[in-house]
Amino acid sequence: MHGPYTVRRRRLLLAGLCWPVLALADERCLPTARQVEGPFYPPDWSGEHEFDLSQLNGHATRAEGELIVVSGRILDAHCQPVVGAAVDLWQANARGRYAHPADRNPAPLDPNFQGAGRVHTDSEGRYRFITIKPAPYALQYIDGNPSDAGFRPAHLHFKVSKPGVTPLTTQMYFAGDPYQEEDGVLRRVSDAERDALIIAPTSTASGAMQFDFNMHLRST
């Protein structure tokens, strides 16, 4: 027979075993680190801004560079999907230049590269982009930086927004980039936040590299 003490002790032990699981769930729902928008957010969204940045309508040639797929889920502070959120992506091309009038980088523009895309999350909070892996770029071409300012690592810019939801602006980085160690933007966040922004690839059936990047929004 089991007395009241034994039953009570068993319940406490079971409750104790649940704590790591609950803590892990809370950890997974921590908000994604905010990152600076930067000077190259697209000034005009009236043109073609679809999910495939690598292929412009009416162009037979894809953009220059390594084709990649970036996808994930937009989740709230309780790990619930955020449905119908606008996800903006903008980035430099395979030579490190943005299709933005303020970019003074002398690297050539790619006439086949869209440069920015916008999608809306589905019923499970999912989004997906096809694009090319951007190149790092020299910081000397950003106003106010000296010629020896170094390089920004390759990265993608994201902005997530929806009425009634606190918007998120952040950046995704690629695992193994040597410029990350000295990057001033990445150094502003904690180690845990940094790890969540640096993504390693997995291969897809098409041969393109897949990057899975989930973003967690803050509570309103």
Secondary structure, DSSP 8 states (H G I E B T S, - for coil): ---HHHHHHHHHHHHHHHHHHHHHHHHHTS--------TT--S--SS---SBTT--TT-SS--SS-EEEEEEEEE-TTS-B-TT-EEEEE---TTS--SSTT----S---TT---EEEEE--TTSEEEEEEE----EEGGGSTT--TT--EE--EEEEEEEETTEEEEEEEEEETT-GGGTT-TTGGGS-HHHHHHHEE--EE-TTS-EEEE--EE----
